[in-house]
Structures are given as C-alpha cells and as structure tokens.
Amino acid sequence: MSASKAALQKLLGRSRFVRSYGLKLVSITDADCTIAMPFRHALERPGGTVNGPAFMAAADYAMWLAIKRHIGIEHDAVTSELNTAFLNAARRETVYCTARILKLGKRTIYGTAECHDLRGRIFTHHTVTYVRI
C-alpha cells in the first residue's frame, strides 16, 4: 500500500496547488519526508525574508507526502489543523522542510514538521493534524 519515492515525485509534479512554490522531494523514508523549497523572489516579504505562508505550505505539503507514503497515492487525507511557530528568518535561501508522522491512526494522523537550512538551523516548527477521507 505504501507509495514509492518515484510515485510521490510524480504526484508532486502534477499538484497544481503547490506548483508556485517550486517544491522538490529530497528524500522520503518510513520515518520522515524532506522537501526543498528553492528561494524565489515571489516568496520574499519586505526585508528580504521568506514569507510565513510559504513555510506553512512547505510544512503542509511535506506532511501530505509523508502520509501518502504510508496510506498510498489512491487514498487521501486533508489538513484539519496546522500550528506554526516562527523561530528564525530565512533570507534568500533554499528552505528544507522535514515532516514526521507521530501517530498514524485509522481516522486521524498527527505529526510535526520543521523548516530548516542544510546546517540544521530551524526556521519554523509546525504541528500538523490530518483526517483521512
């Protein structure tokens, strides 16, 4: 039932709702999913930092892919809650986001996501709840 990296990469390519962010699947295992969000001027807020909605989109999408890895492409789940803590600014750089499922229930899925740089500096921390549909 689990989805392969190739299948998830294909899903990423055809997902119009996140296309404007330029997200790329970096790695996926049974434990976590990491995506990259390359810097784009369209994501920049005044002062040269990446805007908050971009971080939230990256966290939501990384979690969605992590969930798809476990439940399969043909099944779906939707975000029911997303909480974000903004910890540091990202300035004109690629942002990576790693999502981890903490509880994969029959109806509810709960996890965390962190947006960070390659050195591990955390920009945002997210808690995410999904509901299977």
C-alpha positions as CSV (number, residue, x, y, z in Angstrom):
1,M,0.0,0.0,0.0
2,S,2.9,2.4,0.6
3,A,3.9,4.8,-2.2
4,S,7.4,4.9,-3.7
5,K,9.6,7.9,-4.0
6,A,9.1,7.9,-7.8
7,A,5.3,7.8,-7.4
8,L,5.4,10.7,-4.9
9,Q,7.8,12.7,-7.1
10,K,5.2,12.3,-9.9
11,L,2.4,13.4,-7.6
12,L,4.5,16.5,-6.7
13,G,4.8,17.3,-10.4
14,R,1.1,17.3,-11.0
15,S,-0.1,19.0,-7.8
16,R,-1.1,22.4,-9.0
17,F,-1.9,23.8,-5.6
18,V,1.8,24.0,-4.7
19,R,3.4,24.5,-8.1
20,S,4.1,28.2,-7.4
21,Y,6.4,27.2,-4.5
22,G,8.8,25.2,-6.6
23,L,8.8,22.3,-4.1
24,K,11.1,19.3,-4.7
25,L,11.1,16.0,-3.0
26,V,14.6,15.5,-1.4
27,S,14.1,12.2,0.5
28,I,11.4,10.0,1.9
29,T,11.6,7.0,4.2
30,D,9.1,5.3,6.5
31,A,10.3,7.7,9.2
32,D,10.3,11.1,7.5
33,C,9.9,13.2,4.4
34,T,12.1,16.1,3.4
35,I,11.3,18.6,0.6
36,A,13.2,21.6,-0.7
37,M,11.7,25.0,-1.4
38,P,14.2,26.9,-3.5
39,F,14.3,30.7,-2.9
40,R,12.1,32.7,-5.3
41,H,11.5,36.4,-5.2
42,A,7.8,35.7,-5.2
43,L,8.2,34.2,-1.7
44,E,10.1,37.2,-0.3
45,R,8.5,39.6,2.1
46,P,9.8,43.1,2.8
47,G,13.2,42.9,4.4
48,G,14.4,40.0,2.3
49,T,13.0,37.1,4.3
50,V,10.8,34.2,3.2
51,N,7.1,34.8,3.9
52,G,5.2,32.9,6.5
53,P,2.6,31.3,4.2
54,A,5.5,29.7,2.2
55,F,6.8,28.0,5.3
56,M,3.3,26.8,6.1
57,A,2.8,25.4,2.6
58,A,6.1,23.6,2.8
59,A,5.2,22.0,6.1
60,D,1.7,21.0,5.0
61,Y,3.0,19.5,1.7
62,A,5.9,17.6,3.4
63,M,3.3,16.1,5.8
64,W,0.9,15.2,3.0
65,L,3.7,13.4,1.1
66,A,4.7,11.6,4.3
67,I,1.1,10.5,4.8
68,K,0.8,9.4,1.1
69,R,4.0,7.3,1.6
70,H,2.1,5.3,4.3
71,I,-1.5,5.2,3.0
72,G,-0.9,5.1,-0.7
73,I,-1.5,7.6,-3.5
74,E,-5.0,6.4,-4.1
75,H,-6.1,7.3,-0.6
76,D,-6.4,10.8,0.7
77,A,-6.3,12.8,3.9
78,V,-6.8,16.6,4.5
79,T,-5.3,19.1,6.9
80,S,-7.6,19.6,9.9
81,E,-5.1,21.7,12.0
82,L,-1.8,23.4,11.4
83,N,0.0,25.3,14.1
84,T,3.2,27.2,13.3
85,A,5.9,28.7,15.5
86,F,8.3,31.1,13.6
87,L,11.7,30.8,15.2
88,N,14.2,32.3,12.8
89,A,14.2,34.1,9.5
90,A,15.3,32.6,6.2
91,R,17.0,35.1,3.9
92,R,17.1,34.5,0.2
93,E,18.0,30.8,0.6
94,T,16.6,27.3,-0.1
95,V,14.4,26.1,2.8
96,Y,14.2,22.4,3.6
97,C,11.2,21.0,5.4
98,T,11.2,17.6,7.2
99,A,7.9,16.1,8.3
100,R,7.5,13.2,10.7
101,I,4.3,11.2,11.5
102,L,4.0,10.7,15.2
103,K,0.6,8.9,15.1
104,L,-0.9,7.2,12.1
105,G,-4.4,6.4,13.3
106,K,-7.4,4.9,11.4
107,R,-9.0,8.4,11.2
108,T,-6.6,11.0,12.5
109,I,-2.9,11.4,11.6
110,Y,-0.7,13.6,13.8
111,G,2.9,14.8,13.1
112,T,5.4,17.6,13.2
113,A,7.3,19.4,10.5
114,E,10.4,21.6,10.8
115,C,11.6,24.0,8.1
116,H,15.4,24.4,8.3
117,D,18.6,25.0,6.3
118,L,21.2,22.4,5.4
119,R,23.1,23.0,8.6
120,G,20.0,22.3,10.7
121,R,19.1,25.8,11.7
122,I,15.4,25.7,12.4
123,F,13.2,28.5,10.9
124,T,9.8,27.2,11.8
125,H,8.3,24.3,13.8
126,H,4.8,23.0,12.9
127,T,2.3,20.6,14.5
128,V,0.0,19.1,11.9
129,T,-3.2,17.1,12.2
130,Y,-4.7,15.4,9.1
131,V,-8.0,13.5,8.8
132,R,-8.4,10.6,6.4
133,I,-11.3,11.0,3.9
